[in-house]
Amino acid sequence: MKKIISLILAAVMILAAFALTGCSSGKGKSLDDIKKAGKLVVYTEAGFAPYEFIYNNEIVGVDIEIMKEVAKKLGVKAEVSDVDFNTICASVKSGKADVGAAGITINDDRKLSVDFSMPYSTTEQYIIVAENNDTIKTLEDLSGKKIGVQEGTTSDSAVNKLISDKVVTDTVVTGYKSPAIAAASVPNKIDAVVTDKLTAELIVKNNSGLKTFKLVDKSGNPIAEIEEYGIAVAKGNSELLAVINEVIQELKNNGSIEKWVEDYSALANSGESNS
């Protein structure tokens, strides 16, 4: 009898734990849960201007503005946390974060663990090198070089694919928390940084002695196709996704996203940010 009671109590505790964490459905928090909590938990990586960066000790940028609008639509506040980029999708999947908003490229690998909003911006892969570097002009020139990338990004994947496909040889890849941190190591510790276009251009504008250009092969073909950014939510969280898509469509229609890209690029380029 005691054994049966113990089993029943254990089962009750497990069910209670699932209820408290809100993970029993595996679909993230419902809209009602978010509204009751009074906050939308947003994970980002604040070293990726103009989409997210630190300005006057506050996380700002295009993605943050989008998330504020989503939170406003829900009648809550956006609670934004700066975390390592390669932990964001896992945190969204586990329910630790409601959304991931960090210039996240929509791809098939990530779709296995999270769902994505409609695209709200596009990008392509660029490379940053020292201004006087004439040895790196195409992706084939990465052979024998030390390359910096932001860990867990499509830039990281793209360079490592070149290595696994033997397009380049003897290439050493080092992961950094952000492209800006990686670029600070050029040319003393690494030869180049591969990152997204706008971020590369802003880094070069704010740091003398560097230059950037589109990363292509000898035939002029890009290292990767045009990429699209999306907001990540837990798989199956169709309610939250619908609200996010509604907001994104509104912002695209009224030109807000395009304007924020311009405004935050200018702000990041002012040299006053402390990202």
Summary of the structure (lengths in Angstrom):
residues: 275
radius of gyration: 21.1
end to end distance: 61.8
largest distance: 80.3
contacts: 922
relative contact order: 0.19
helix: 41%
strand: 25%
